[in-house]
Amino acid sequence: MQKEDLKETPKDAIKRAIANLLRLPRHLKSSVMRQGAKDVDKLKSQLVLSNIFLHIHSIKTHRFSLRWNYTFGLGVMCIGLFTILALSGFLLMIYYRPDTAQAYYSIKDLIYVIPSGRLVRNIHRWAAHLMVIACFLHMARIFYTSSYKRGREFNWNIGLVLFILTLGLGFTGYLLPWDQLAYWATTIGVNVAASLTELTDALNINGLFDIVTKLKHLLLGADQIGNDTLVRFYFLHCILFPSLMTLFIAIHIWRIRKNGGLSRPDSIDRKLLKGTPENNKVNNSTKPGLFQHTDDSSYAKGQDAENLVHSIPHAFLKEFIAVIFILAITVALSCLFDAPLKEPANPVFPENPAKAPWYFVGIQELVSYSAFMGGIGIPIIGLFGLALIPYIDRDKGAIGIWFEDKTGIRVTKISACYAFACCAAMLAFTIVFGWLRAWFPDIPQLLIILINPGTILVVMFAAWSLFVLQKYDSIRMGAMALFTCFFIAVIILTYFALVHRGPNWDFYWWPSLWPKH
């Protein structure tokens, strides 16, 4: 039907309805976006200003922040994975029943009865694993580009809180299938959390620290894992932790906006303007107009506005690609590998080996030497050190540059080799010769707590960090050495516990060599 015909019979209600229906996409877009400016730049600005979802961005984004080799899109991937987890989790909640008598069979119904239930469960599980990895790498990216300096100290710690919440989400969700794998992995995690009793037993002061038992009862709802525990974990996993994640993600993004966007080198504007013609394709006004206002402090510093591009479409296109990329990986893994489901949980017959979730097995390896230091002491030292990094490293070095300079690259490489050698040597030594308890059966437990492979690795890493700090007279280099050592140690300990620890936590070159039952 021609538009002229529609205009000729305006009183025809049917034709008017059809005409309005044909104009539906345009009307819908205008009602959502609320744009009315004819100027292209103003239109793009209004799209951001007038939409609650788009307003998380500044109107303009610096071109350096859009480089893949700078951020790898890791922050966007983390948010994308959290969104995938929320959406798939809502679908799973429809069919899941948080009761020990029904939880396992509701999971079986999801796998074998509910249409696409298996795929949704696989997507949820793989997205959870990928989010832990993405958060870990995102934190490393922030550190190695010095993006925690100059007013970003608090946001570094907000990111640390988000990482802890991510681990909490993974741990609480691990129990919900209520199979053997979930039950005994959670049992190990709860025992690690209660490992403070090892120290109180060694000091003979249990009466003063009964709070450990009370906290364990608060978490489990009973003396051991049961129905009350499942309900509590369901609440934490589906309500409390996601709500806290949403809140802190909002604060995290808001602080990025208030800090002028992603970090970047001070001299990047001059370098970009002197670059190739491809770097200067975008032609923006050097003076921000009414709708070109941005939180970026570059205007106040007199930096060149030519390096700022509209967030629509430049930033959104990059973010869309990052989300589609991680979604494709998640779906591909979900199609190739099913989420495991073993026999129903049985407190009488433990798994052997009983392992914590993979992102905690490195801690479980340390716990095998000392429950308190491995489960509480060393993790607290690590988290406390990470939280203090921005406040101790106040050197005025380069920001927004990977490893800062050639010295930083050299320190990182040497520190990685040093950490690998220390971890490999310590693990090999304990496998071949054992440790203090094997040599001296009656040795006081307090000495085991103070002197074990975990504490020795911490001392070796701290000594190396101090050596680098003094050698280069740089707090940044010392921090980089220490962070790299712990980064590599986490990877090695996780791999070793996953692959080479078998029944009774003995060493095996490969899982295929485990004894057959």
Solvent accessible surface area in square Angstrom, and as a share of the most:
residue,aa,sasa,rsa
1,M,132,0.59
2,Q,120,0.53
3,K,145,0.61
4,E,109,0.49
5,D,63,0.33
6,L,14,0.07
7,K,145,0.61
8,E,129,0.58
9,T,51,0.29
10,P,74,0.47
11,K,186,0.79
12,D,51,0.27
13,A,63,0.49
14,I,129,0.65
15,K,58,0.25
16,R,108,0.39
17,A,59,0.46
18,I,67,0.34
19,A,6,0.05
20,N,82,0.42
21,L,117,0.58
22,L,115,0.57
23,R,76,0.28
24,L,91,0.45
25,P,94,0.59
26,R,152,0.56
27,H,82,0.37
28,L,106,0.53
29,K,114,0.48
30,S,50,0.32
31,S,77,0.50
32,V,78,0.45
33,M,48,0.21
34,R,164,0.60
35,Q,42,0.19
36,G,67,0.64
37,A,24,0.19
38,K,202,0.86
39,D,72,0.37
40,V,94,0.54
41,D,53,0.27
42,K,92,0.39
43,L,54,0.27
44,K,51,0.22
45,S,0,0.00
46,Q,39,0.17
47,L,23,0.12
48,V,1,0.01
49,L,81,0.40
50,S,27,0.17
51,N,15,0.08
52,I,141,0.71
53,F,159,0.66
54,L,32,0.16
55,H,79,0.35
56,I,82,0.42
57,H,33,0.15
58,S,19,0.12
59,I,9,0.04
60,K,4,0.02
61,T,26,0.15
62,H,6,0.02
63,R,37,0.14
64,F,15,0.06
65,S,10,0.06
66,L,29,0.15
67,R,94,0.34
68,W,99,0.35
69,N,102,0.52
70,Y,5,0.02
71,T,17,0.10
72,F,101,0.42
73,G,8,0.08
74,L,20,0.10
75,G,23,0.22
76,V,43,0.25
77,M,20,0.09
78,C,14,0.09
79,I,67,0.34
80,G,6,0.05
81,L,0,0.00
82,F,27,0.11
83,T,65,0.38
84,I,21,0.11
85,L,21,0.10
86,A,34,0.27
87,L,109,0.54
88,S,8,0.05
89,G,13,0.13
90,F,125,0.52
91,L,93,0.47
92,L,25,0.13
93,M,74,0.33
94,I,120,0.61
95,Y,91,0.35
96,Y,17,0.07
97,R,98,0.36
98,P,43,0.27
99,D,43,0.22
100,T,41,0.24
101,A,74,0.57
102,Q,80,0.36
103,A,0,0.00
104,Y,19,0.07
105,Y,121,0.46
106,S,0,0.00
107,I,12,0.06
108,K,74,0.31
109,D,54,0.28
110,L,4,0.02
111,I,22,0.11
112,Y,148,0.56
113,V,103,0.59
114,I,36,0.18
115,P,117,0.73
116,S,77,0.50
117,G,3,0.03
118,R,91,0.33
119,L,68,0.34
120,V,27,0.15
121,R,16,0.06
122,N,3,0.02
123,I,26,0.13
124,H,34,0.15
125,R,44,0.16
126,W,60,0.21
127,A,0,0.00
128,A,26,0.21
129,H,28,0.13
130,L,25,0.13
131,M,4,0.02
132,V,8,0.05
133,I,74,0.38
134,A,6,0.05
135,C,16,0.10
136,F,40,0.17
137,L,75,0.38
138,H,37,0.17
139,M,21,0.09
140,A,9,0.07
141,R,6,0.02
142,I,31,0.16
143,F,0,0.00
144,Y,16,0.06
145,T,0,0.00
146,S,0,0.00
147,S,11,0.07
148,Y,0,0.00
149,K,12,0.05
150,R,135,0.49
151,G,41,0.39
152,R,35,0.13
153,E,20,0.09
154,F,98,0.41
155,N,11,0.06
156,W,16,0.06
157,N,28,0.14
158,I,9,0.05
159,G,23,0.22
160,L,12,0.06
161,V,52,0.30
162,L,19,0.10
163,F,28,0.12
164,I,78,0.40
165,L,17,0.09
166,T,5,0.03
167,L,32,0.16
168,G,18,0.17
169,L,17,0.09
170,G,11,0.10
171,F,30,0.13
172,T,5,0.03
173,G,18,0.17
174,Y,27,0.10
175,L,0,0.00
176,L,19,0.09
177,P,13,0.08
178,W,22,0.08
179,D,3,0.02
180,Q,14,0.06
181,L,44,0.22
182,A,3,0.02
183,Y,9,0.04
184,W,35,0.12
185,A,1,0.01
186,T,1,0.00
187,T,29,0.17
188,I,28,0.14
189,G,14,0.14
190,V,6,0.03
191,N,78,0.40
192,V,23,0.13
193,A,67,0.52
194,A,15,0.12
195,S,6,0.04
196,L,42,0.21
197,T,55,0.32
198,E,27,0.12
199,L,39,0.19
200,T,3,0.02
201,D,82,0.43
202,A,33,0.26
203,L,80,0.40
204,N,133,0.68
205,I,50,0.25
206,N,77,0.39
207,G,72,0.70
208,L,142,0.70
209,F,84,0.35
210,D,71,0.37
211,I,98,0.50
212,V,13,0.07
213,T,63,0.37
214,K,134,0.57
215,L,102,0.51
216,K,61,0.26
217,H,75,0.34
218,L,123,0.61
219,L,54,0.27
220,L,2,0.01
221,G,24,0.23
222,A,39,0.31
223,D,107,0.55
224,Q,121,0.54
225,I,13,0.06
226,G,21,0.20
227,N,61,0.31
228,D,68,0.35
229,T,0,0.00
230,L,0,0.00
231,V,68,0.39
232,R,89,0.32
233,F,0,0.00
234,Y,39,0.15
235,F,96,0.40
236,L,32,0.16
237,H,29,0.13
238,C,28,0.16
239,I,92,0.47
240,L,66,0.33
241,F,35,0.15
242,P,34,0.22
243,S,63,0.41
244,L,55,0.27
245,M,2,0.01
246,T,79,0.46
247,L,95,0.47
248,F,44,0.19
249,I,24,0.12
250,A,56,0.43
251,I,50,0.25
252,H,31,0.14
253,I,38,0.19
254,W,141,0.50
255,R,56,0.21
256,I,45,0.23
257,R,46,0.17
258,K,118,0.50
259,N,36,0.18
260,G,6,0.06
261,G,25,0.24
262,L,54,0.27
263,S,5,0.03
264,R,34,0.12
265,P,13,0.08
266,D,83,0.43
267,S,32,0.21
268,I,10,0.05
269,D,6,0.03
270,R,143,0.52
271,K,127,0.54
272,L,7,0.03
273,L,59,0.29
274,K,167,0.71
275,G,35,0.33
276,T,76,0.44
277,P,107,0.68
278,E,112,0.50
279,N,44,0.22
280,N,66,0.34
281,K,156,0.66
282,V,42,0.24
283,N,141,0.72
284,N,18,0.09
285,S,58,0.37
286,T,78,0.45
287,K,159,0.67
288,P,59,0.37
289,G,37,0.36
290,L,153,0.76
291,F,47,0.20
292,Q,20,0.09
293,H,122,0.55
294,T,7,0.04
295,D,49,0.25
296,D,16,0.08
297,S,53,0.34
298,S,5,0.03
299,Y,55,0.21
300,A,97,0.75
301,K,137,0.58
302,G,64,0.61
303,Q,52,0.23
304,D,50,0.26
305,A,3,0.03
306,E,47,0.21
307,N,0,0.00
308,L,2,0.01
309,V,1,0.00
310,H,7,0.03
311,S,0,0.00
312,I,33,0.17
313,P,67,0.42
314,H,65,0.29
315,A,3,0.02
316,F,46,0.19
317,L,97,0.48
318,K,58,0.25
319,E,41,0.19
320,F,125,0.52
321,I,78,0.40
322,A,1,0.01
323,V,49,0.28
324,I,77,0.39
325,F,105,0.44
326,I,11,0.05
327,L,66,0.33
328,A,56,0.43
329,I,57,0.29
330,T,0,0.00
331,V,52,0.30
332,A,51,0.39
333,L,41,0.20
334,S,2,0.01
335,C,91,0.54
336,L,129,0.64
337,F,106,0.44
338,D,81,0.42
339,A,7,0.05
340,P,60,0.38
341,L,43,0.22
342,K,84,0.35
343,E,108,0.48
344,P,59,0.37
345,A,18,0.14
346,N,52,0.27
347,P,68,0.43
348,V,111,0.64
349,F,133,0.56
350,P,82,0.52
351,E,40,0.18
352,N,67,0.34
353,P,21,0.13
354,A,24,0.19
355,K,30,0.13
356,A,9,0.07
357,P,1,0.00
358,W,66,0.23
359,Y,30,0.11
360,F,44,0.18
361,V,0,0.00
362,G,9,0.09
363,I,48,0.24
364,Q,19,0.09
365,E,0,0.00
366,L,17,0.09
367,V,31,0.18
368,S,59,0.38
369,Y,33,0.13
370,S,2,0.01
371,A,32,0.24
372,F,29,0.12
373,M,25,0.11
374,G,1,0.01
375,G,13,0.12
376,I,34,0.17
377,G,10,0.10
378,I,16,0.08
379,P,32,0.20
380,I,101,0.51
381,I,83,0.42
382,G,22,0.22
383,L,66,0.33
384,F,131,0.55
385,G,34,0.33
386,L,31,0.15
387,A,27,0.21
388,L,61,0.31
389,I,22,0.11
390,P,1,0.01
391,Y,109,0.42
392,I,100,0.51
393,D,2,0.01
394,R,144,0.53
395,D,46,0.24
396,K,201,0.85
397,G,17,0.16
398,A,36,0.28
399,I,10,0.05
400,G,1,0.01
401,I,65,0.33
402,W,73,0.25
403,F,49,0.20
404,E,28,0.13
405,D,69,0.36
406,K,168,0.71
407,T,36,0.21
408,G,0,0.00
409,I,69,0.35
410,R,112,0.41
411,V,4,0.02
412,T,18,0.10
413,K,131,0.55
414,I,81,0.41
415,S,0,0.00
416,A,26,0.21
417,C,91,0.54
418,Y,60,0.23
419,A,0,0.00
420,F,120,0.50
421,A,58,0.45
422,C,11,0.07
423,C,0,0.00
424,A,42,0.33
425,A,63,0.49
426,M,23,0.10
427,L,11,0.06
428,A,54,0.42
429,F,80,0.33
430,T,14,0.08
431,I,62,0.32
432,V,104,0.60
433,F,119,0.49
434,G,22,0.21
435,W,39,0.14
436,L,24,0.12
437,R,97,0.35
438,A,76,0.59
439,W,103,0.36
440,F,114,0.47
441,P,97,0.61
442,D,138,0.71
443,I,24,0.12
444,P,81,0.51
445,Q,61,0.27
446,L,61,0.30
447,L,72,0.36
448,I,9,0.05
449,I,2,0.01
450,L,108,0.54
451,I,79,0.40
452,N,2,0.01
453,P,2,0.01
454,G,2,0.02
455,T,16,0.09
456,I,50,0.25
457,L,10,0.05
458,V,28,0.16
459,V,100,0.58
460,M,61,0.27
461,F,2,0.01
462,A,42,0.33
463,A,55,0.42
464,W,43,0.15
465,S,12,0.08
466,L,110,0.55
467,F,111,0.46
468,V,3,0.02
469,L,58,0.29
470,Q,143,0.64
471,K,124,0.53
472,Y,60,0.23
473,D,133,0.69
474,S,22,0.14
475,I,60,0.30
476,R,3,0.01
477,M,7,0.03
478,G,2,0.02
479,A,18,0.14
480,M,0,0.00
481,A,0,0.00
482,L,60,0.30
483,F,16,0.07
484,T,3,0.02
485,C,0,0.00
486,F,52,0.22
487,F,35,0.14
488,I,34,0.17
489,A,6,0.05
490,V,72,0.41
491,I,83,0.42
492,I,22,0.11
493,L,12,0.06
494,T,20,0.12
495,Y,106,0.40
496,F,16,0.07
497,A,0,0.00
498,L,71,0.36
499,V,27,0.16
500,H,17,0.08
501,R,21,0.08
502,G,0,0.00
503,P,4,0.02
504,N,112,0.58
505,W,44,0.15
506,D,68,0.35
507,F,52,0.21
508,Y,46,0.17
509,W,180,0.63
510,W,139,0.49
511,P,53,0.34
512,S,74,0.48
513,L,107,0.53
514,W,68,0.24
515,P,69,0.43
516,K,176,0.75
517,H,194,0.87
